[in-house]
Amino acid sequence: MRMALKANFLLFLACLITPIMAQEPQITSNMEVDSSLLHKWLHSGDPRLIAWAAEFARRRHDGQLISEIPSMLEHWSMPPIAGGYEEQAAQRRAALALLDTLIQEKVQVSMPVIRSQAEAFPAQALLLVEHVPLTSSNSTLVEWAFNRDGIINGTRSRAAAMILAKNPESSFVYDILKGLIQHVTIRIVSPGPGGVGSGGSSCGDSFPLPPTPGWPQVYAYDLRENNADSERNASDAVPVVKLGNHNIEAERHEENSGWGGCTTPQSDAAFRHELLAYWLEIKPRNMAWQPAQSFTIVWTTKAAYEKEVGLLVEADRVAMSDTRQQLRHRGLLDEQMIDGTFPQIAIAFECEIAPCPLAGGLPSNH
């Protein structure tokens, strides 16, 4: 009797599950679809069907369907992580598919649409903003360039500044100048050999995951930056912006494939200095002053030390003031914007003599 009841229960359960499974259409990339079906999928609210609609729209170059994507993205909302990782991951995957279709089809979308996706998908936002006239994108690019704290930090920040630097307004040149602080380190040593410096880099990698069953292949984009003298362009990369030897690209890759790379951090001052060199049409290393400089002074007397420090700082101040004048002569800087905010020099002192010969020690900056 129990066996019969169990069999009947399993049969009843199977009858319940079958209609539910039937609601999940098995879709393949080579199946026949028409615009009406794709429209239905696009507005179904099902992230998987939305991703398939975006995939087929891209393959078919379906202009009508693609034109409906921007308004969807502008009002796209990611569920909170508390709602479940799978739900959030599915919504993100669908958004990636929609953005990829817009990018691959080179669709021009409005700035509100781009801004709605910029924080979650910075690489895609940069690729989309390229198709927007600078008159419409300028304020957003300025916001991305200087972040909330006024510092140019991160690849998106530098990319936005590089786009603006190609056709700079005087106000942008002024903002670059006024935030540029040269960092000078003065080391006081006794007669003998000097020290050495060091640098660093950071690397990050994500591990590949198996494809998500039932979904089309979804593509993500990640920013890649190279500011070395050697050219290094990848065939799978989409150009974002290039300024001199500084090149920023977006790598399109399978969303589940894993991605990683190494970056060498560039300071805010070094990047601003690079932009000035670009405007003056010389290489950054050939500028008369550098954003970070280190001088070693061999201690003899306090008077000799103070004289040498004064000469070093004044030489840098003169060179930086000359840079400002060159920008003005090239019409990149208005006369009224020269208000004493540049040059700025921050001086750090390191005394490697014990006890330090200067009474009261040395200040950390000046």
Secondary structure, 3 states (H helix, E strand, C coil): CHHHHHHHHHHHHHHHHHHHHHCCCCCCCCCCCCHHHHHHHHCCCCHHHHHHHHHHHHHHCCHHHHCCHHHHHHCCCCCCHHHCHHHHHHHHHHHHHHHHHHHHCCCCCCHHHHHHHHCCCHHHHHHHHCCCCHHHHHHHHHHHHHCCCCCCCCHHHHHHHHHHHHCCCHHHHHHHHHCCEEEEEEEEECCCCCCCCCCCCEEEECCCCCCCCCCCCCEEEEEEEECCCCCCCCCCEEEEEEECCEEEEEEEEECCCCCEEEECCCCHHHHHHHHHHHHCCCCHHHCCCCCEEEEEEECCCHHHHHHHHHHHHHHHHHHHHHHHHHHHHCCCCCHHHCCCCCCEEEEEEEECCCCCCCCCCCCCCC
